[in-house]
């Protein structure tokens, strides 16, 4: 079974994402911020990470830079999932190592198509 780490400070978003991902046969872990997400990745690297931009403690961009800049041999697919929709944010995310970008709010079909694009669905 493929695994996904949902990183978002919103409990509601994590719950919605978990429900969708479980219907797509993913095992799901959750983290409230980038620091917690790095700890989870150190414990067990997921196949894909659904990542929010704006979070306390460590933002999505800070997390992504730390993940991609690490010496880890495993590098999961990263899909930014955020309300930041201007082209500058999208370019910055891709330049930092994001594989895809999805806007909130999202639905099952949108998320599934993004996961297919990155090759994990």
C-alpha angles and dihedrals in degrees: 000000000000118000132221131190112208110205114190135125090222113089089200093055091047090051094049092046091047091052093050094044093048090053086054090054099255125141105229134212124180137215129184097211144004095269092056089045092055089051090051091048090051089053096044127350113227125218091238137011123211102205133194119210104214114053137138123252094019125011125224091255092050089049093048093050091049092048096047093041094053128099091241113139091210115070114183125207111264124209115187110218110190150127090242100107108162119113093244092061092046092050091047091051093049091045090052091054108273113149097204142359130221128183126230127269095049134172135210095268094050094048093045092051092051091050090050090051091055091044103246103102 
